């Protein structure tokens, strides 16, 4: 395998760095492209792989990671066409670009994997999903799974579910940051120093998520284990329900999914 990385920004660098650490690919098999010197330097520092300011230098690759901004993708793929590349795998993390769009703009014979990672991939705690085109093989899907799995959780879904993934895990970190912010504010209001409240809030979210993933128990069961009749947690949960906490999160996922669908159509 020879892997070309189109776009050496933070997410592309995080994925490649994770893949190298997981031994899914070696730095010697990779070359990155980015027009910005600072991005190239950061990519090489993070991954140990070389980079170039000329997309044609990636023409010897048989696998590509498209990690540009969506509005830059057409120009990059046009340049790839001009280099004479064909019959390769393209894994795209460019938000909103459908498999159909990617197939139309890619060189002949390209097999497409569309992915939706989220920003916690930058710290190895991502939640990602991917969908494959009709021409993509099981080996292609296995590579995408290894790549995304090297920086967190990876699941394969039909492309029709990618917008839902965007609404849940793609946008979801922002919902949780808001929850951490609110928990911190609540802690300060009841007398905790801000630094302690912030640390306790963030660690509590991390610990609760780990309990769900590592025990495999339903969240409702874990919640009940914390809740004693007439106790403090009951009072807190009652206040959350009174203020629409559960329904607000459900609505947030639905609203973000609907917006992703709108953006995809435009």
N, C-alpha and C positions, 0 to 999 in steps of 0.2 A: 504493500500500500504506500502511496505517496499522497499526503493530505495537504491541500492548499486552503489557507484560511483567508477569506476575503473580508477584511475589516478586523483590525487588531485592537478594538476597544476593550472595555472592561469585561463584558460578557463573553466575547470570543476568547479572550485571554484566560478567563476563569475556567471555561469549558476545556480548553486545550491543556491548561495546567493540571486540572483534575484528571484528565484522561492520561497524561504522562505519569502522574503519581500512581494511578491505578494500573499502570502498565497496559492500558488499552491500545496505546500507540507510543512510539519512541520519538524523542525530539528530533532525531536524525531523519525521521520520515516526514517532517513537517516543514512547510515554508509559509510565511504569512505575507499578506499584502495590505498596505495602507498608504494613502497619500501623505499622511501627517508624520513627520519624523518622531515626534514625542510618543505617538501611539506605537510606532514600530519599535522604538527603544524600550518602552514599557513591556511590550509583548515578548521581546527577546529576553529581557531581564526576568520576567515571570516564568517563561516556559523553557528557556534555553535553546529555542528554535530560531533559525535565521528568518529575516524578513526582507522585503523588497518594496521599492516604490513603483515598480513596474509589474502590472498584472500579467504580462506575457511570461514573466519568470515562473508562473505557476502552471504553464502549459504542459509540463510533464506529469502533472498529478492525475490520479484516477478517482480521487474523492475530494469534495470541496465542502467547506463550511461557510455558508453565506451569513455573515454576522454584521452586515452594514445596516444603516438606518433604511427603512422601507423606501424612502424617496430616492435613495442612492442605488437601489438594487438593479434597476433597469440598465443604467449606464455600466455598472460592473459586469452584468451578464452579457451585454452587447460586446464589451471588450473581450470577455472570455470567448465568445463566438469568433471574434476576429483572430484570436490566437490559434484557432484550428482545433481546439479541444472538442471531443465528442465521446459518447458512450461512457459516461462517468456517473458517479453518485453525487447528488447535491443535497446536503442537509442544511435547511434554512431555519434560522432563528429570527428572521425579519418579521416583525409583528404585522399581522393582517394580510400578508401575501398568500393567496390560496395556491393549492397544488396546480390548479388549472392555469393561473397566472404564471406561476413559476415554469411550468412546462412550455408555455407559449414563448417565454422570453429566454429560455435556456438553450444551449447548443443542442444539436440533434442527438437523440439517443440518451439524453440525461434521465436518470431515475431520481425521483424526488421524495425526500422525507421532509415534511413540515413539522416544526417543533414549536412548543410554547413553554420555555423555561421561565422561572421567576427570579427576582433579584437575590434572594438568599443563596442562590447558586454561587454567588461571589464569595461566600464563606463556607461553601461545601454543604449547605443545608437546603438545597433547592427542591422544588416540587415541579416536575416537568412532565409534559405529555407529548407524544408524537403521533403523526398519521403518515401513512405511506401512499404513494401513487400506485396505480395498477401495475406499473412496470417494475416497481421496487421489489427486490427479492427478500427472502427470509434472512439472508446474510446481511443485506442492507439494514433491515430492521434491527438485527442483533447488534450491528455496529452502533446505530443510533441509541439503542438502549444502553450499551456500554458507555458511550460518550456522556449521555445525560445522567446515567446512574453513577458516574464518577464524581458528581457534585451534588448528589442527593437522591431523591426518589424519582423513578422514571416509570411511566405507564404508556402503553399503546392504546389509542382510541381511534374510532372512525373520524374522518375529517369533520363530519357534521357535528362532532362534540367539541371541537377546538374552541369555539366561541364560549361554550360553557366553562371549559378549563380556564379561559382567559378571565371570565367573571369570578371564578372561585380562587384558583391558586395564582393566576397572573396578577390580579388586582388585590388578592387577599392580604398580602403583607401590609398594605396600607391600612386595611381594616384593623389589623392586629396592632400596628403602631398607634393608631388612634385609641385602642383599648388600653395599651400600656400608658399612653399619655394621660388618659382619664383615671386609671388606677393610681398613677403617681400623684395627680392632683388631689384625688380623694385622700391619699395617705398624708399629704401635706396639710390638708384641711383638718385632719384629726390629730395633728401634732408632730408628725414625723419630719425630720430634716429632708429636704428635696433629694439630696444624693442618695440617702438610704431608701426613700420611697421609690425612686427610679430603679435602683438596683433590685429591690425586692419585687417590684412589679414585673420587670423583665424576666427575672429568674423564675418567678411563679408561672408566667406564660410558657417559658421553656420547659419547666418541670412538668406542667400539666400535659403539654403536647407529647413529651417523652413517655409519660404514663400511658397515654392512649396508644401510641405506636408500639411500645415495648411489652405491654401486658396483653394487647389485643382485645381488651374489654370494651364494651360499649361506653361512650361518654356518660350516658345516663346512669349506668351502674357506678362508675367512678365518682360521679357527682353525688349519688346517694351515700357513698361511703364517707364523704366529707360532711354530710348533712345530718345533724342530730336533731330530734324533735325539740322545738322550742329554743334552738340554739342560735348562734350568731350567723351561721351560713344561711339558715332558713330566712332570717330577717333580710340578709343581703339579696338572696335570690328573689324574694317577694318584691323588693324594690326594683330589681332589674325587670321583672315581668310587668310590673305596674308601669314602667317607663318604656316598654316595648323593645327590650334588648333583643330577644329572639327573633321577632318579626323584622326588626330593622336589619339584622344581618342577612336574613333570607331575602329581603327586598334589595339589599345592596348587591348580592350576587346576581339576582335577576336583572337589575338595572345595568350593571356592568356588562352582562352577557348581551343584552339588547343593544347596548352601544357598540359592542364589538361587531355585532351583525350589521349595524348601520354603516360602520366604517369599512367593513369588508365589501359591502355593496358599492360604496363610493370609490 
